[in-house]
Amino acid sequence: MATQRLTVLVFMVVLICITCSTGVKYSNIILIGGTGDLAKKYLWQGFFNLYLEKSSDDLILKFYGAGRTETDKGEPALQKILEDSVSCKHVDRTDCDELRDRKSVV
């Protein structure tokens, strides 16, 4: 059981960046096991820090979380995880809270 959980929690798929004619790069990052312990403790905050550091007008980063929970229970669970796990405590940006509140669960 622990092996299955670890496999589900850690498995990530990163889609290849696509450059369109405007020169803007898009990266979509999918986190399989987005509601797991590892994601709660480390991964979502790390992805948020990556977003703050690298996202710009020339590079658009989007993050998606997936899990084994049914959608009607999984979406509120993921929203709660993001609210509890992602913070601006160690971030030195004045717009951090505004960017943090822009997240949405789809």
C-alpha positions in Angstrom: 0.0 0.0 0.0 2.8 2.4 0.8 4.4 1.7 -2.5 1.2 2.5 -4.4 0.7 5.7 -2.4 4.3 6.8 -3.1 3.9 6.0 -6.8 0.7 8.0 -7.0 2.1 10.9 -5.0 5.4 11.4 -6.8 4.4 10.7 -10.4 4.5 14.0 -12.3 4.0 14.6 -15.9 5.5 17.8 -17.4 4.2 18.7 -20.9 6.6 20.1 -23.3 6.8 23.9 -23.7 5.1 25.2 -26.8 6.3 28.4 -28.4 3.7 30.1 -30.5 4.3 32.7 -33.2 4.3 35.5 -30.6 7.3 34.0 -28.8 5.3 33.2 -25.7 6.2 29.9 -24.1 3.5 27.8 -22.3 4.2 25.1 -19.8 1.5 22.9 -18.3 2.5 20.9 -15.3 0.3 18.1 -14.1 0.7 16.7 -10.6 -0.7 13.2 -10.2 -1.5 12.7 -6.6 -2.1 16.4 -6.0 -4.1 15.7 -2.8 -1.5 13.5 -1.2 0.8 14.2 1.7 3.9 15.0 -0.3 1.9 17.5 -2.5 0.4 19.1 0.6 3.7 19.5 2.5 6.1 20.4 -0.3 5.0 20.3 -3.9 2.3 22.9 -4.2 4.4 25.5 -2.3 7.3 24.6 -4.5 5.2 25.0 -7.6 3.9 28.3 -6.4 7.5 29.5 -5.7 8.4 28.4 -9.3 5.4 30.3 -10.6 6.5 33.5 -8.8 10.1 33.2 -9.9 9.7 32.2 -13.5 6.3 33.2 -14.8 6.3 36.3 -16.9 4.7 37.8 -20.0 7.0 35.6 -22.1 6.5 32.4 -20.0 3.1 31.2 -18.9 3.0 28.4 -16.3 -0.1 26.4 -15.5 -0.4 23.8 -12.9 -3.0 21.0 -12.7 -3.6 18.6 -9.8 -5.1 15.1 -10.2 -6.0 12.4 -7.7 -8.1 9.3 -7.2 -10.9 11.1 -5.4 -14.2 11.7 -7.2 -14.5 15.1 -8.7 -17.4 16.3 -6.4 -15.2 15.6 -3.4 -11.8 16.1 -5.0 -12.2 19.7 -6.1 -13.1 21.1 -2.7 -10.4 19.0 -1.1 -7.8 20.3 -3.6 -9.0 23.9 -3.0 -8.6 23.4 0.8 -5.1 22.0 0.3 -4.1 25.0 -1.8 -5.5 27.4 0.8 -3.7 25.7 3.6 -0.4 24.8 1.9 0.4 27.7 -0.3 1.6 30.8 1.5 3.6 34.0 1.0 5.4 33.7 4.3 8.9 33.3 2.8 8.3 35.3 -0.4 9.6 38.8 -0.8 7.1 40.2 -3.3 4.5 42.8 -2.7 2.0 41.1 -5.2 2.3 37.6 -3.6 -1.0 37.6 -1.9 -2.8 38.8 -5.0 -1.1 36.1 -7.1 -1.9 33.5 -4.5 -5.6 34.3 -4.5 -5.7 34.0 -8.3 -5.6 30.2 -8.1 -8.6 28.2 -9.2 -9.7 24.7 -9.2 -11.1 23.4 -12.4 
